[in-house]
Amino acid sequence: MTTQVSRRWRPRSLLQLVLLAFLVVMLPLGILMFQAGQALSELTRLADDSARQAVEETRRARALSSLAVEMERSARQYAVLEEPGLREIYTQRADEFEAMLARQQLLLPDNADARALASRIDSLKTLLDAPVEDIQTRLDEFVPFAQRTEAVRQATNRHIDARIERIREQAGGVQTRLWVQTTALVSASLLLMLLFTWLIIRPIRQLERRILSLGSADQPAPSKGLQGPAELVQLDERLDWLSARLGELEAQKRQFLRHMSHELKTPLASVREGTALLSDEVAGELTTRQHEILELIEASGEELQRLIEQLLDYNLLQHHAEISVDRFDVTALIRELLAKHQLALDAKGMQVNWRDRPLDWQADRTATGRILDNLLSNAIAYGEDGGLLELRAQQRGDLLLLEVANSGDEIGAEDRKQVFDPFYQGRARRKGPLKGSGIGLSVAADCAKAQQGHLELVDDARLAVCFRLTLPWQACSVQSEHQQDTNTIMMPSPQHRAADADARNS
């Protein structure tokens, strides 16, 4: 169940969490867009003001130069013609020059040329009030006046260039600030994306582990209390219910297998005992036809006994029985199993090909024999009548490779993926009066896995079906008579006994 603490800071549903993640991740990007818009607006306004001022100041500087030229022209014309209209024009131009110069001084307060022009314009305004002779002698004053006016225009241009440079630097600073803000806010968005991704993925992965534990053969781990959106918490609660239900079903299955195997073995023992008494002619002499019928009943009883033993083995492996490590001769074990299946081999007319050569190994003899027994039974049941059965044994360092191959029909690609699944029966039909249980290969694979080994279906160059068993050398701890405490004596590894002794049976 969800806790109150988890509800205080987590959304109640997956939809709310996704929407919150979207809004929070978009928030830094929205702030970035807003700040970028503000900075762009500021630069645009600054550029417009600067351009307007630059045009106005440039026009004023050019107007000052033009007025200086017109003042000089009017003064020279008045000195020659002495017309009152020229004097009025001169006075008007001088007043305009003085007004524009005053505005230009606000732009260039520290400019020496502007100050000199301001002092000179006062004397030049009254120039035409003097006699004509004095005017002619003072006309040369317009030369330095025009030069200083040109100097003021050049200073105005430099001031405009400096302002443009400052605007450029300011724009560069704004660009740098935007890059820093972009990096910071995008990084924040990425971190928030990772955070919300983790908040969403973490409970999903926890649920995935729960589901995998339910599907595995191991006991599923109990829930640790999933914290997350309500939908996922409810799903975790459903998995708890499913885990408990699967545990109950597994217990019922094991109990059913135990009871069924026991209940089947009891009447089967009576049937086989009665068949043996009839075969011994205890109840009277039998005819040849009756002996044939008894042999059929006896063979079917043995097959049923084998199926029951497979069910018992499967049920035992489901309880994770511990292995018992022994040192034994693999060839002797194969010889015993072939003797057990000799009648079935004779009935099928199968030729057995193997090399009888001693090969000592250290593993669970019972489990290894169970694997080979199931592989031999499978090869006999599905193999070709009058076909070939090969057994191969090979030692490679600390590994033992056992192969059981037979001729006949190949196993289809669809069946190869599920051939070791319990109770799975492929498309190939079993040859014989009884149908198989579908757990023989599953029991064999589980026995190999219990010994840290591996059973697999491999391709063979000559035969249609080939199963390969790979078993590692098992370390066996043995207490001596004088060491009843925790001291142990380890059996030597085959790598210390021989260098890759090859006992391949082919």
C-alpha positions in Angstrom: 0.0 0.0 0.0 1.1 3.5 -0.7 2.4 5.5 2.3 1.3 9.0 3.3 4.8 10.3 3.0 5.0 9.2 -0.7 1.8 10.9 -1.4 3.0 14.3 -0.1 5.5 14.8 -2.9 4.5 12.3 -5.6 1.6 12.8 -8.1 -1.3 10.4 -7.5 -1.3 9.0 -11.0 1.0 8.3 -13.9 -0.8 10.9 -16.0 -0.2 13.6 -13.4 3.4 12.7 -13.2 3.9 12.9 -17.0 2.1 16.2 -17.2 4.1 17.6 -14.2 7.3 16.4 -15.9 6.4 18.1 -19.1 5.6 21.4 -17.4 8.7 21.4 -15.2 11.0 20.5 -18.0 9.5 23.2 -20.2 9.7 25.8 -17.5 13.5 26.5 -18.0 13.0 26.7 -21.7 10.2 29.1 -21.3 12.4 31.3 -19.0 15.1 31.1 -21.7 12.7 32.2 -24.4 11.4 35.1 -22.3 14.9 36.3 -21.4 16.0 36.0 -25.0 13.0 38.1 -26.1 13.8 40.7 -23.5 17.4 41.0 -24.6 16.4 41.2 -28.2 13.9 43.9 -27.5 16.5 45.9 -25.6 19.1 45.6 -28.4 16.5 46.6 -30.9 15.5 49.7 -29.0 19.1 50.6 -28.4 19.9 50.2 -32.1 16.9 52.3 -33.1 17.8 55.1 -30.7 21.4 55.1 -31.8 20.6 55.1 -35.5 18.2 58.0 -35.0 20.7 60.0 -32.9 23.5 59.2 -35.4 21.4 60.5 -38.3 20.4 63.6 -36.4 23.9 64.4 -35.2 25.4 63.8 -38.7 22.9 66.1 -40.3 23.6 68.8 -37.7 27.4 68.6 -38.3 26.9 68.9 -42.0 24.4 71.8 -41.5 27.1 73.6 -39.4 29.6 73.3 -42.3 26.9 74.5 -44.8 26.0 77.5 -42.5 29.7 78.4 -42.1 30.1 78.5 -45.9 26.8 80.5 -46.3 27.9 83.0 -43.6 31.3 83.6 -45.4 29.6 84.0 -48.8 27.0 86.5 -47.4 29.8 88.5 -45.7 31.9 88.7 -48.8 28.9 89.7 -50.9 27.8 92.3 -48.4 31.4 93.7 -48.4 31.1 94.2 -52.2 27.4 95.1 -52.6 26.4 96.5 -49.2 22.8 95.3 -49.7 20.7 95.2 -46.5 19.1 91.8 -47.6 22.5 90.2 -47.5 23.0 91.4 -44.0 19.7 89.9 -42.8 20.7 86.6 -44.4 24.0 86.7 -42.7 22.5 87.4 -39.3 19.9 84.6 -39.8 22.6 82.1 -40.7 24.7 83.2 -37.7 21.8 82.7 -35.3 21.1 79.2 -36.8 24.7 78.3 -36.5 24.8 79.4 -32.9 21.7 77.4 -32.0 23.0 74.3 -33.7 26.4 74.7 -32.2 24.8 74.9 -28.7 23.1 71.5 -29.4 26.3 70.1 -30.8 28.2 71.1 -27.6 25.8 69.0 -25.6 27.1 66.0 -27.7 30.7 67.1 -27.5 31.0 69.0 -24.1 34.8 68.6 -23.9 35.6 69.4 -27.6 38.0 72.4 -27.9 37.0 73.2 -31.4 33.3 73.5 -30.4 34.3 75.9 -27.5 36.4 77.9 -29.9 33.5 78.1 -32.4 31.2 79.3 -29.6 33.5 82.1 -28.7 34.1 83.0 -32.4 30.5 83.1 -33.4 29.7 85.9 -30.9 32.2 88.2 -32.7 31.2 87.1 -36.2 27.5 87.8 -35.5 28.4 91.6 -35.3 30.8 91.5 -38.2 28.5 93.3 -40.6 27.8 96.1 -38.2 31.3 97.4 -38.7 32.4 99.6 -41.6 33.0 98.0 -45.0 36.7 98.5 -44.7 36.8 96.6 -41.4 34.6 93.8 -42.8 37.0 93.3 -45.7 40.0 93.1 -43.4 38.2 90.5 -41.2 37.0 88.2 -44.0 40.1 86.0 -43.5 38.7 85.0 -40.0 36.3 82.7 -41.9 39.1 80.3 -42.9 40.0 79.1 -39.4 36.2 79.2 -38.6 35.5 76.8 -41.5 38.4 74.6 -40.4 37.1 74.4 -36.8 33.6 73.6 -38.1 35.0 70.7 -40.2 36.9 69.5 -37.1 33.6 69.5 -35.1 32.0 67.4 -37.9 34.9 64.9 -37.8 34.6 64.8 -34.0 30.9 64.1 -34.4 31.7 61.2 -36.7 34.2 59.8 -34.2 31.7 60.1 -31.4 29.1 58.2 -33.5 31.6 55.5 -34.3 32.5 55.1 -30.6 28.8 54.8 -29.8 28.3 52.1 -32.4 31.3 50.3 -31.0 29.8 50.4 -27.5 26.5 49.1 -28.9 28.4 46.3 -30.6 30.2 45.4 -27.3 26.9 45.5 -25.5 25.4 43.2 -28.1 28.3 40.8 -27.6 27.8 40.9 -23.9 24.1 40.1 -24.3 25.0 37.3 -26.6 27.4 35.9 -24.1 24.9 36.2 -21.4 22.3 34.4 -23.5 24.7 31.6 -24.3 25.4 31.1 -20.5 21.7 31.2 -19.7 21.0 28.8 -22.5 23.6 26.4 -21.3 22.4 26.6 -17.7 18.7 26.3 -18.5 19.1 23.6 -21.1 21.3 21.7 -18.6 18.6 22.2 -16.0 16.0 20.9 -18.4 18.1 17.8 -19.1 18.6 17.1 -15.4 14.9 17.5 -14.8 14.3 15.1 -17.8 16.6 12.6 -16.2 15.0 13.0 -12.8 11.5 12.5 -14.1 12.6 9.6 -16.3 14.1 8.0 -13.2 10.9 8.6 -11.3 8.9 6.9 -14.0 11.4 4.1 -15.0 12.4 3.1 -11.4 9.0 1.6 -10.4 8.6 0.1 -13.8 12.0 -1.7 -13.5 11.0 -2.8 -10.0 7.8 -4.3 -11.5 9.9 -5.9 -14.2 12.1 -7.6 -11.6 9.0 -8.8 -9.8 7.6 -10.2 -13.0 10.9 -11.9 -13.8 11.1 -13.4 -10.3 7.6 -14.7 -10.7 8.5 -16.4 -14.0 11.7 -17.9 -12.7 12.0 -21.2 -10.9 13.3 -19.4 -7.8 11.1 -18.3 -4.9 9.9 -14.8 -5.9 11.2 -12.1 -3.6 8.6 -10.3 -1.5 7.6 -6.8 -2.4 9.5 -4.0 -0.6 6.7 -1.5 -1.0 6.7 0.2 -4.4 6.6 4.0 -4.3 5.4 5.8 -7.4 2.2 6.6 -9.3 -1.0 5.0 -8.1 -1.4 2.9 -11.3 2.0 1.2 -10.8 1.4 0.8 -7.0 -1.9 -1.0 -7.8 -0.1 -3.2 -10.3 2.5 -4.0 -7.6 -0.3 -5.0 -5.3 -1.8 -7.2 -8.1 1.6 -8.8 -8.5 1.7 -9.6 -4.8 -1.7 -11.3 -5.1 -0.4 -13.1 -8.2 2.8 -14.2 -6.4 0.7 -15.6 -3.5 -1.6 -17.4 -5.9 1.3 -18.9 -7.9 2.8 -20.1 -4.7 -0.4 -21.8 -3.8 -0.7 -23.4 -7.2 2.9 -24.5 -7.1 2.4 -26.2 -3.7 -0.8 -27.8 -5.0 1.1 -29.1 -8.1 3.9 -30.6 -6.0 1.4 -32.2 -3.7 -0.5 -33.5 -6.6 2.6 -35.0 -8.2 3.6 -36.7 -4.9 0.2 -38.1 -4.3 -0.4 -39.1 -7.9 3.0 -40.8 -8.2 2.4 -42.7 -5.0 -1.1 -43.7 -5.9 0.0 -44.9 -9.3 3.0 -46.9 -8.0 0.9 -48.9 -5.6 -1.5 -50.5 -8.1 1.3 -50.7 -10.7 3.4 -52.8 -8.4 0.4 -55.1 -7.9 -0.1 -55.3 -11.7 3.6 -56.1 -12.3 3.7 -58.6 -9.5 0.7 -60.4 -10.9 2.2 -60.3 -14.4 5.4 -61.8 -13.0 3.4 -64.6 -11.3 1.6 -65.4 -14.5 4.9 -65.4 -16.4 6.3 -67.9 -13.9 3.2 -70.1 -14.6 2.2 -70.1 -11.0 -1.5 -70.2 -11.9 -1.0 -72.8 -14.6 0.7 -73.4 -17.9 0.4 -70.6 -20.5 0.3 -70.8 -24.3 2.7 -69.1 -26.6 0.1 -66.4 -27.4 -0.6 -65.8 -23.7 3.2 -65.3 -23.1 3.2 -62.8 -25.9 0.4 -60.9 -24.2 2.1 -61.0 -20.9 5.3 -59.7 -22.4 3.4 -56.7 -23.9 1.8 -56.0 -20.5 5.1 -56.3 -18.8 6.8 -53.9 -21.3 3.9 -51.4 -20.8 4.3 -51.7 -17.1 8.0 -50.9 -17.3 7.3 -47.9 -19.5 4.6 -46.7 -17.0 7.1 -47.2 -14.2 9.6 -45.1 -16.1 7.1 -42.3 -16.6 6.2 -42.3 -12.9 9.9 -42.1 -12.0 10.3 -39.1 -14.3 7.5 -37.4 -12.4 9.2 -38.1 -9.1 12.5 -36.8 -10.5 10.8 -33.7 -11.8 9.1 -33.1 -8.4 12.4 -33.7 -6.6 14.2 -31.2 -8.8 11.6 -28.6 -8.2 12.5 -28.8 -4.5 16.1 -28.0 -5.4 17.6 -31.2 -4.1 21.3 -31.0 -3.2 23.8 -32.8 -5.4 26.0 -35.6 -4.0 29.4 -35.5 -5.5 31.2 -38.8 -6.2 34.1 -40.0 -8.3 33.0 -42.6 -10.8 33.8 -44.2 -14.1 31.7 -42.6 -16.8 32.1 -45.6 -19.1 30.8 -47.9 -16.5 27.8 -45.7 -16.0 27.1 -45.8 -19.8 27.5 -49.6 -19.8 24.9 -49.9 -17.0 22.4 -47.7 -18.8 22.9 -49.5 -22.1 22.2 -52.8 -20.4 19.0 -51.3 -18.9 17.8 -50.3 -22.4 19.1 -53.4 -24.2 15.7 -54.9 -24.8 14.3 -51.7 -26.1 17.3 -51.3 -28.4 16.9 -54.9 -29.7 13.2 -54.3 -30.3 14.0 -51.2 -32.4 16.8 -52.9 -34.1 19.1 -49.9 -33.4 22.9 -50.3 -33.7 24.8 -48.8 -30.8 28.2 -47.2 -31.5 30.5 -46.2 -28.7 34.0 -46.7 -27.4 34.4 -48.6 -24.1 37.3 -46.7 -22.5 37.7 -45.9 -18.8 37.1 -42.2 -18.0 37.0 -41.1 -14.3 35.0 -38.0 -13.4 33.8 -36.3 -10.3 30.2 -35.2 -10.3 26.8 -36.4 -9.1 26.6 -39.9 -10.4 22.9 -40.3 -9.8 22.0 -37.0 -11.5 24.4 -37.8 -14.4 22.9 -41.2 -14.8 19.4 -39.7 -14.8 20.5 -37.3 -17.6 21.9 -40.1 -19.8 19.0 -42.3 -19.0 16.5 -39.7 -20.3 18.6 -39.0 -23.4 18.8 -42.7 -24.2 15.1 -43.1 -23.7 14.4 -40.1 -25.9 16.8 -41.5 -28.7 15.1 -44.9 -28.6 11.6 -43.5 -28.6 12.1 -41.0 -31.4 15.0 -42.6 -33.3 14.8 -44.5 -36.6 13.9 -48.1 -36.6 17.1 -50.0 -37.4 19.0 -46.8 -37.2 22.2 -45.7 -35.4 22.7 -44.6 -31.8 26.1 -43.0 -30.9 27.5 -42.1 -27.5 30.6 -40.0 -27.2 32.6 -38.9 -24.2 35.4 -36.4 -24.2 37.4 -34.6 -21.5 38.5 -31.0 -22.1 40.4 -29.7 -19.1 37.9 -29.2 -16.3 34.9 -30.1 -18.5 33.3 -33.4 -19.5 31.4 -33.5 -22.8 28.9 -36.3 -23.3 27.0 -36.6 -26.6 24.0 -38.8 -27.4 23.2 -38.8 -31.1 20.8 -40.8 -33.2 19.6 -41.1 -36.7 16.0 -40.4 -37.7 13.9 -37.2 -38.2 15.4 -33.9 -37.3 13.9 -31.7 -34.6 12.1 -28.7 -36.2 13.1 -25.1 -35.6 9.9 -24.5 -33.7 10.5 -27.4 -31.4 14.2 -26.6 -30.8 13.3 -23.5 -28.8 11.0 -25.4 -26.4 12.5 -28.9 -26.4 13.7 -28.5 -22.7 10.4 -27.0 -21.4 8.5 -29.2 -19.0 5.5 -31.1 -20.4 6.2 -29.8 -23.9 5.8 -32.4 -26.7 7.0 -31.5 -30.2 5.4 -32.3 -33.5 7.4 -35.5 -33.9 5.4 -38.5 -32.7 6.7 -41.0 -30.2 7.1 -44.5 -31.5 5.6 -47.1 -29.2 2.3 -48.0 -27.4 2.6 -45.2 -24.8 2.8 -41.5 -25.2 5.6 -39.7 -23.3 5.1 -37.3 -20.5 7.1 -34.5 -22.0 9.3 -34.0 -18.9 12.3 -36.3 -19.6 14.4 -33.7 -21.3 13.3 -31.0 -18.8 14.5 -33.3 -15.9 17.7 -33.9 -17.7 18.3 -30.2 -18.2 17.5 -29.4 -14.6 19.9 -32.1 -13.4 22.7 -30.6 -15.6 21.9 -27.1 -14.3 22.0 -28.4 -10.7 25.7 -29.5 -11.3 26.6 -26.1 -12.9 26.5 -27.9 -16.3 24.6 -27.4 -19.5 22.5 -29.6 -21.8 21.9 -28.4 -25.3 20.7 -29.6 -28.7 23.6 -29.2 -31.2 24.0 -29.9 -34.9 25.8 -33.0 -36.0 27.4 -33.6 -39.3 26.3 -37.3 -39.6 23.2 -37.8 -37.4 19.9 -36.0 -37.3 19.7 -35.4 -33.6 22.5 -34.8 -31.1 22.3 -33.7 -27.5 25.4 -32.5 -25.7 25.9 -32.5 -22.0 28.7 -30.4 -20.5 29.6 -31.0 -16.9 32.4 -29.3 -14.9 34.6 -31.1 -12.5 32.9 -30.8 -9.1 35.1 -30.2 -6.0 34.4 -32.8 -3.3 35.2 -32.1 0.3 36.1 -35.3 2.3 36.8 -35.5 6.0 39.4 -37.9 7.1 39.1 -40.1 10.2 41.5 -37.8 12.1 39.8 -34.6 11.0 36.2 -34.3 12.1 36.3 -30.5 12.3 36.0 -28.1 9.5 39.2 -29.1 7.7 38.7 -30.5 4.2 40.7 -32.3 1.6 40.0 -31.3 -2.0 40.1 -33.8 -4.8 42.6 -32.9 -7.5 41.4 -31.3 -10.7 41.7 -33.2 -13.9 44.0 -30.5 -15.2 46.5 -31.6 -12.5 46.0 -35.3 -13.4 46.4 -35.1 -17.2 46.6 -32.6 -19.9 43.4 -32.8 -21.9 43.0 -36.6 -22.0 40.8 -37.4 -25.0 38.4 -40.2 -24.6 36.0 -39.4 -27.4 33.7 -42.3 -28.4 32.9 -42.2 -32.0 
